[in-house]
Amino acid sequence: MDSSEFKIIMSSDEEYNELCAEIFFQNQFVAILTQEKGLENLEIEIHSPVDRDFWVFRFAEFENALQSAKKALWQMQKIPEEQ
């Protein structure tokens, strides 16, 4: 994501059946985007920072990180096997 301090890591967390997108800011975990209810019903779980009370970052950069995570999930979605 260019010069942004956000990073997206795709994961298959044991708590979820589907792939997830983990969002990091300055190498600290911020949120996880899950598709357990389908790509049309994505859910986000936002976590508190470890070393302060709340996150502060530019809205546009966070919005871009969310869109990048959503796009990555879309590109990596499971294709149902033909029957």
A tleap script that builds the chain and sets N, CA, C and O, in Angstrom:
source leaprc.protein.ff14SB
mol = sequence {
  NMET ASP SER SER GLU PHE LYS ILE ILE MET
  SER SER ASP GLU GLU TYR ASN GLU LEU CYS
  ALA GLU ILE PHE PHE GLN ASN GLN PHE VAL
  ALA ILE LEU THR GLN GLU LYS GLY LEU GLU
  ASN LEU GLU ILE GLU ILE HIE SER PRO VAL
  ASP ARG ASP PHE TRP VAL PHE ARG PHE ALA
  GLU PHE GLU ASN ALA LEU GLN SER ALA LYS
  LYS ALA LEU TRP GLN MET GLN LYS ILE PRO
  GLU GLU CGLN
}
set mol.1.N position { 0.817 -1.202 0.000 }
set mol.1.CA position { 0.000 0.000 0.000 }
set mol.1.C position { 0.856 1.260 0.000 }
set mol.1.O position { 0.676 2.121 0.861 }
set mol.2.N position { 1.726 1.379 -0.887 }
set mol.2.CA position { 2.574 2.557 -1.066 }
set mol.2.C position { 3.251 2.994 0.221 }
set mol.2.O position { 3.925 2.193 0.869 }
set mol.3.N position { 3.077 4.268 0.602 }
set mol.3.CA position { 3.776 4.810 1.769 }
set mol.3.C position { 2.974 4.668 3.064 }
set mol.3.O position { 3.416 5.132 4.115 }
set mol.4.N position { 1.826 4.046 3.002 }
set mol.4.CA position { 0.992 3.886 4.185 }
set mol.4.C position { 1.700 3.040 5.230 }
set mol.4.O position { 2.523 2.185 4.903 }
set mol.5.N position { 1.374 3.286 6.470 }
set mol.5.CA position { 1.939 2.507 7.557 }
set mol.5.C position { 1.062 1.302 7.887 }
set mol.5.O position { 1.317 0.590 8.858 }
set mol.6.N position { 0.030 1.078 7.075 }
set mol.6.CA position { -0.840 -0.079 7.237 }
set mol.6.C position { -0.284 -1.260 6.453 }
set mol.6.O position { 0.342 -1.095 5.406 }
set mol.7.N position { -0.528 -2.452 6.983 }
set mol.7.CA position { -0.125 -3.682 6.314 }
set mol.7.C position { -1.273 -4.680 6.470 }
set mol.7.O position { -1.896 -4.773 7.527 }
set mol.8.N position { -1.536 -5.421 5.398 }
set mol.8.CA position { -2.582 -6.439 5.397 }
set mol.8.C position { -1.909 -7.806 5.307 }
set mol.8.O position { -1.046 -8.030 4.457 }
set mol.9.N position { -2.312 -8.711 6.188 }
set mol.9.CA position { -1.807 -10.082 6.150 }
set mol.9.C position { -3.008 -11.015 6.093 }
set mol.9.O position { -3.896 -10.960 6.944 }
set mol.10.N position { -3.021 -11.867 5.084 }
set mol.10.CA position { -4.084 -12.846 4.956 }
set mol.10.C position { -3.760 -14.012 5.883 }
set mol.10.O position { -2.611 -14.444 5.978 }
set mol.11.N position { -4.791 -14.515 6.568 }
set mol.11.CA position { -4.558 -15.608 7.510 }
set mol.11.C position { -5.723 -16.584 7.494 }
set mol.11.O position { -6.816 -16.279 7.017 }
set mol.12.N position { -5.460 -17.745 8.021 }
set mol.12.CA position { -6.525 -18.731 8.215 }
set mol.12.C position { -6.541 -19.044 9.706 }
set mol.12.O position { -6.130 -20.119 10.144 }
set mol.13.N position { -7.021 -18.087 10.458 }
set mol.13.CA position { -7.089 -18.177 11.911 }
set mol.13.C position { -7.941 -19.375 12.324 }
set mol.13.O position { -8.971 -19.649 11.707 }
set mol.14.N position { -7.517 -20.082 13.358 }
set mol.14.CA position { -8.246 -21.280 13.795 }
set mol.14.C position { -9.642 -20.979 14.329 }
set mol.14.O position { -10.468 -21.884 14.442 }
set mol.15.N position { -9.914 -19.719 14.659 }
set mol.15.CA position { -11.243 -19.350 15.154 }
set mol.15.C position { -12.266 -19.200 14.025 }
set mol.15.O position { -13.467 -19.115 14.283 }
set mol.16.N position { -11.795 -19.166 12.785 }
set mol.16.CA position { -12.677 -18.915 11.643 }
set mol.16.C position { -12.535 -20.021 10.601 }
set mol.16.O position { -11.456 -20.591 10.437 }
set mol.17.N position { -13.614 -20.319 9.907 }
set mol.17.CA position { -13.588 -21.314 8.842 }
set mol.17.C position { -13.049 -20.745 7.541 }
set mol.17.O position { -12.445 -21.468 6.748 }
set mol.18.N position { -13.261 -19.460 7.318 }
set mol.18.CA position { -12.856 -18.798 6.077 }
set mol.18.C position { -11.583 -17.983 6.295 }
set mol.18.O position { -11.195 -17.708 7.431 }
set mol.19.N position { -10.944 -17.604 5.196 }
set mol.19.CA position { -9.771 -16.736 5.281 }
set mol.19.C position { -10.136 -15.409 5.929 }
set mol.19.O position { -11.270 -14.942 5.816 }
set mol.20.N position { -9.174 -14.810 6.603 }
set mol.20.CA position { -9.343 -13.515 7.253 }
set mol.20.C position { -8.254 -12.570 6.753 }
set mol.20.O position { -7.216 -12.998 6.249 }
set mol.21.N position { -8.517 -11.291 6.905 }
set mol.21.CA position { -7.514 -10.278 6.587 }
set mol.21.C position { -7.179 -9.540 7.880 }
set mol.21.O position { -8.034 -8.877 8.465 }
set mol.22.N position { -5.935 -9.662 8.315 }
set mol.22.CA position { -5.483 -8.964 9.521 }
set mol.22.C position { -4.891 -7.621 9.112 }
set mol.22.O position { -4.119 -7.535 8.157 }
set mol.23.N position { -5.258 -6.589 9.837 }
set mol.23.CA position { -4.799 -5.231 9.526 }
set mol.23.C position { -3.858 -4.774 10.639 }
set mol.23.O position { -4.197 -4.817 11.821 }
set mol.24.N position { -2.672 -4.338 10.229 }
set mol.24.CA position { -1.656 -3.841 11.155 }
set mol.24.C position { -1.345 -2.382 10.834 }
set mol.24.O position { -1.397 -1.969 9.676 }
set mol.25.N position { -1.023 -1.612 11.861 }
set mol.25.CA position { -0.585 -0.223 11.707 }
set mol.25.C position { 0.712 -0.082 12.481 }
set mol.25.O position { 0.768 -0.364 13.678 }
set mol.26.N position { 1.751 0.355 11.790 }
set mol.26.CA position { 3.079 0.466 12.402 }
set mol.26.C position { 3.450 -0.853 13.103 }
set mol.26.O position { 3.969 -0.851 14.219 }
set mol.27.N position { 3.175 -1.959 12.432 }
set mol.27.CA position { 3.480 -3.318 12.897 }
set mol.27.C position { 2.721 -3.736 14.150 }
set mol.27.O position { 3.117 -4.695 14.813 }
set mol.28.N position { 1.645 -3.040 14.488 }
set mol.28.CA position { 0.809 -3.424 15.622 }
set mol.28.C position { -0.575 -3.823 15.102 }
set mol.28.O position { -1.144 -3.156 14.238 }
set mol.29.N position { -1.098 -4.911 15.641 }
set mol.29.CA position { -2.393 -5.433 15.227 }
set mol.29.C position { -3.505 -4.440 15.543 }
set mol.29.O position { -3.618 -3.961 16.672 }
set mol.30.N position { -4.327 -4.135 14.538 }
set mol.30.CA position { -5.434 -3.196 14.687 }
set mol.30.C position { -6.781 -3.911 14.604 }
set mol.30.O position { -7.651 -3.711 15.452 }
set mol.31.N position { -6.946 -4.748 13.573 }
set mol.31.CA position { -8.262 -5.330 13.331 }
set mol.31.C position { -8.151 -6.583 12.478 }
set mol.31.O position { -7.127 -6.849 11.848 }
set mol.32.N position { -9.239 -7.342 12.479 }
set mol.32.CA position { -9.345 -8.499 11.598 }
set mol.32.C position { -10.676 -8.411 10.863 }
set mol.32.O position { -11.728 -8.195 11.464 }
set mol.33.N position { -10.603 -8.583 9.558 }
set mol.33.CA position { -11.781 -8.553 8.698 }
set mol.33.C position { -12.124 -10.008 8.378 }
set mol.33.O position { -11.298 -10.748 7.843 }
set mol.34.N position { -13.354 -10.408 8.713 }
set mol.34.CA position { -13.751 -11.805 8.521 }
set mol.34.C position { -14.894 -11.910 7.527 }
set mol.34.O position { -15.689 -10.986 7.353 }
set mol.35.N position { -14.946 -13.067 6.881 }
set mol.35.CA position { -15.989 -13.315 5.879 }
set mol.35.C position { -16.805 -14.549 6.232 }
set mol.35.O position { -17.287 -15.252 5.345 }
set mol.36.N position { -16.959 -14.812 7.509 }
set mol.36.CA position { -17.704 -15.992 7.956 }
set mol.36.C position { -19.159 -15.976 7.484 }
set mol.36.O position { -19.760 -17.032 7.290 }
set mol.37.N position { -19.713 -14.803 7.302 }
set mol.37.CA position { -21.109 -14.678 6.861 }
set mol.37.C position { -21.198 -14.294 5.386 }
set mol.37.O position { -22.240 -13.831 4.921 }
set mol.38.N position { -20.104 -14.487 4.657 }
set mol.38.CA position { -20.070 -14.180 3.233 }
set mol.38.C position { -19.391 -12.855 2.941 }
set mol.38.O position { -19.280 -11.988 3.809 }
set mol.39.N position { -18.937 -12.714 1.700 }
set mol.39.CA position { -18.237 -11.488 1.298 }
set mol.39.C position { -19.154 -10.267 1.309 }
set mol.39.O position { -18.686 -9.136 1.443 }
set mol.40.N position { -20.447 -10.493 1.170 }
set mol.40.CA position { -21.398 -9.372 1.194 }
set mol.40.C position { -21.706 -8.930 2.618 }
set mol.40.O position { -22.321 -7.885 2.827 }
set mol.41.N position { -21.278 -9.723 3.601 }
set mol.41.CA position { -21.563 -9.437 5.009 }
set mol.41.C position { -20.297 -9.476 5.857 }
set mol.41.O position { -20.276 -10.075 6.933 }
set mol.42.N position { -19.252 -8.837 5.366 }
set mol.42.CA position { -17.984 -8.820 6.100 }
set mol.42.C position { -18.172 -8.221 7.484 }
set mol.42.O position { -18.990 -7.324 7.684 }
set mol.43.N position { -17.403 -8.731 8.433 }
set mol.43.CA position { -17.411 -8.179 9.783 }
set mol.43.C position { -15.986 -7.786 10.150 }
set mol.43.O position { -15.019 -8.405 9.707 }
set mol.44.N position { -15.878 -6.749 10.963 }
set mol.44.CA position { -14.568 -6.292 11.416 }
set mol.44.C position { -14.527 -6.337 12.943 }
set mol.44.O position { -15.460 -5.916 13.627 }
set mol.45.N position { -13.434 -6.853 13.441 }
set mol.45.CA position { -13.196 -6.906 14.885 }
set mol.45.C position { -12.019 -5.971 15.141 }
set mol.45.O position { -10.903 -6.237 14.695 }
set mol.46.N position { -12.266 -4.885 15.853 }
set mol.46.CA position { -11.228 -3.877 16.094 }
set mol.46.C position { -10.655 -4.058 17.494 }
set mol.46.O position { -11.392 -4.179 18.473 }
set mol.47.N position { -9.341 -4.075 17.570 }
set mol.47.CA position { -8.645 -4.302 18.843 }
set mol.47.C position { -7.996 -3.009 19.345 }
set mol.47.O position { -7.611 -2.149 18.552 }
set mol.48.N position { -7.882 -2.887 20.637 }
set mol.48.CA position { -7.236 -1.723 21.253 }
set mol.48.C position { -5.726 -1.808 21.068 }
set mol.48.O position { -5.171 -2.904 20.987 }
set mol.49.N position { -5.063 -0.667 21.000 }
set mol.49.CA position { -3.601 -0.703 20.932 }
set mol.49.C position { -3.019 -1.179 22.264 }
set mol.49.O position { -3.635 -1.022 23.318 }
set mol.50.N position { -1.847 -1.752 22.198 }
set mol.50.CA position { -1.201 -2.306 23.390 }
set mol.50.C position { -0.616 -1.199 24.274 }
set mol.50.O position { -0.661 -1.286 25.502 }
set mol.51.N position { -0.072 -0.173 23.645 }
set mol.51.CA position { 0.718 0.815 24.388 }
set mol.51.C position { 0.048 2.177 24.595 }
set mol.51.O position { 0.698 3.125 25.036 }
set mol.52.N position { -1.246 2.278 24.279 }
set mol.52.CA position { -1.973 3.542 24.474 }
set mol.52.C position { -3.469 3.256 24.558 }
set mol.52.O position { -3.900 2.113 24.407 }
set mol.53.N position { -4.251 4.297 24.800 }
set mol.53.CA position { -5.691 4.112 25.002 }
set mol.53.C position { -6.490 3.916 23.715 }
set mol.53.O position { -7.512 3.230 23.723 }
set mol.54.N position { -6.036 4.509 22.612 }
set mol.54.CA position { -6.800 4.448 21.368 }
set mol.54.C position { -5.884 4.656 20.171 }
set mol.54.O position { -4.762 5.144 20.304 }
set mol.55.N position { -6.383 4.279 19.003 }
set mol.55.CA position { -5.653 4.470 17.754 }
set mol.55.C position { -5.905 5.875 17.203 }
set mol.55.O position { -6.997 6.424 17.351 }
set mol.56.N position { -4.888 6.444 16.572 }
set mol.56.CA position { -5.040 7.692 15.828 }
set mol.56.C position { -4.300 7.514 14.510 }
set mol.56.O position { -3.081 7.341 14.491 }
set mol.57.N position { -5.040 7.558 13.416 }
set mol.57.CA position { -4.439 7.528 12.094 }
set mol.57.C position { -5.370 8.238 11.131 }
set mol.57.O position { -6.528 8.507 11.453 }
set mol.58.N position { -4.860 8.539 9.954 }
set mol.58.CA position { -5.651 9.273 8.969 }
set mol.58.C position { -6.802 8.415 8.470 }
set mol.58.O position { -6.628 7.238 8.156 }
set mol.59.N position { -7.961 9.014 8.403 }
set mol.59.CA position { -9.160 8.310 7.966 }
set mol.59.C position { -8.968 7.693 6.592 }
set mol.59.O position { -9.282 6.519 6.393 }
set mol.60.N position { -8.458 8.462 5.642 }
set mol.60.CA position { -8.303 7.977 4.263 }
set mol.60.C position { -7.375 6.766 4.209 }
set mol.60.O position { -7.620 5.839 3.436 }
set mol.61.N position { -6.327 6.758 5.007 }
set mol.61.CA position { -5.409 5.621 5.018 }
set mol.61.C position { -6.077 4.385 5.607 }
set mol.61.O position { -5.884 3.278 5.105 }
set mol.62.N position { -6.863 4.565 6.672 }
set mol.62.CA position { -7.576 3.426 7.264 }
set mol.62.C position { -8.625 2.905 6.289 }
set mol.62.O position { -8.784 1.694 6.134 }
set mol.63.N position { -9.329 3.801 5.639 }
set mol.63.CA position { -10.321 3.410 4.644 }
set mol.63.C position { -9.654 2.622 3.507 }
set mol.63.O position { -10.194 1.614 3.051 }
set mol.64.N position { -8.494 3.077 3.055 }
set mol.64.CA position { -7.755 2.363 2.008 }
set mol.64.C position { -7.319 0.983 2.487 }
set mol.64.O position { -7.358 0.019 1.721 }
set mol.65.N position { -6.903 0.882 3.750 }
set mol.65.CA position { -6.500 -0.408 4.313 }
set mol.65.C position { -7.690 -1.371 4.323 }
set mol.65.O position { -7.547 -2.544 3.977 }
set mol.66.N position { -8.860 -0.874 4.720 }
set mol.66.CA position { -10.063 -1.710 4.724 }
set mol.66.C position { -10.416 -2.176 3.315 }
set mol.66.O position { -10.757 -3.341 3.112 }
set mol.67.N position { -10.336 -1.276 2.349 }
set mol.67.CA position { -10.642 -1.633 0.959 }
set mol.67.C position { -9.629 -2.648 0.418 }
set mol.67.O position { -9.995 -3.569 -0.312 }
set mol.68.N position { -8.362 -2.474 0.780 }
set mol.68.CA position { -7.334 -3.427 0.348 }
set mol.68.C position { -7.572 -4.800 0.960 }
set mol.68.O position { -7.395 -5.817 0.289 }
set mol.69.N position { -7.971 -4.837 2.223 }
set mol.69.CA position { -8.273 -6.103 2.896 }
set mol.69.C position { -9.473 -6.773 2.232 }
set mol.69.O position { -9.456 -7.979 1.985 }
set mol.70.N position { -10.500 -6.001 1.948 }
set mol.70.CA position { -11.703 -6.533 1.298 }
set mol.70.C position { -11.358 -7.083 -0.084 }
set mol.70.O position { -11.820 -8.162 -0.458 }
set mol.71.N position { -10.553 -6.349 -0.838 }
set mol.71.CA position { -10.152 -6.781 -2.181 }
set mol.71.C position { -9.351 -8.078 -2.107 }
set mol.71.O position { -9.553 -8.980 -2.920 }
set mol.72.N position { -8.448 -8.175 -1.141 }
set mol.72.CA position { -7.646 -9.390 -0.979 }
set mol.72.C position { -8.531 -10.586 -0.650 }
set mol.72.O position { -8.315 -11.676 -1.181 }
set mol.73.N position { -9.520 -10.400 0.213 }
set mol.73.CA position { -10.451 -11.483 0.532 }
set mol.73.C position { -11.224 -11.899 -0.716 }
set mol.73.O position { -11.421 -13.089 -0.963 }
set mol.74.N position { -11.655 -10.926 -1.489 }
set mol.74.CA position { -12.411 -11.209 -2.705 }
set mol.74.C position { -11.560 -12.014 -3.686 }
set mol.74.O position { -12.043 -12.975 -4.284 }
set mol.75.N position { -10.289 -11.620 -3.853 }
set mol.75.CA position { -9.407 -12.291 -4.801 }
set mol.75.C position { -9.047 -13.703 -4.352 }
set mol.75.O position { -8.769 -14.563 -5.187 }
set mol.76.N position { -9.047 -13.949 -3.058 }
set mol.76.CA position { -8.634 -15.245 -2.542 }
set mol.76.C position { -9.813 -16.127 -2.130 }
set mol.76.O position { -9.612 -17.167 -1.502 }
set mol.77.N position { -11.034 -15.727 -2.474 }
set mol.77.CA position { -12.210 -16.487 -2.054 }
set mol.77.C position { -12.168 -17.906 -2.616 }
set mol.77.O position { -11.618 -18.166 -3.686 }
set mol.78.N position { -12.762 -18.791 -1.864 }
set mol.78.CA position { -12.839 -20.187 -2.287 }
set mol.78.C position { -13.864 -20.306 -3.417 }
set mol.78.O position { -14.951 -19.731 -3.358 }
set mol.79.N position { -13.496 -21.048 -4.420 }
set mol.79.CA position { -14.423 -21.303 -5.521 }
set mol.79.C position { -15.069 -22.658 -5.252 }
set mol.79.O position { -14.370 -23.661 -5.108 }
set mol.80.N position { -16.396 -22.691 -5.183 }
set mol.80.CA position { -17.071 -23.971 -4.911 }
set mol.80.C position { -16.703 -25.022 -5.956 }
set mol.80.O position { -16.634 -24.728 -7.149 }
set mol.81.N position { -16.474 -26.229 -5.502 }
set mol.81.CA position { -16.137 -27.318 -6.419 }
set mol.81.C position { -17.357 -27.670 -7.255 }
set mol.81.O position { -18.491 -27.624 -6.778 }
set mol.82.N position { -17.105 -28.022 -8.509 }
set mol.82.CA position { -18.197 -28.414 -9.387 }
set mol.82.C position { -18.743 -29.763 -8.949 }
set mol.82.O position { -17.993 -30.641 -8.524 }
set mol.83.N position { -20.026 -29.915 -9.055 }
set mol.83.CA position { -20.657 -31.183 -8.632 }
set mol.83.C position { -21.043 -32.014 -9.821 }
set mol.83.O position { -21.584 -33.108 -9.659 }
savepdb mol mol.pdb
quit
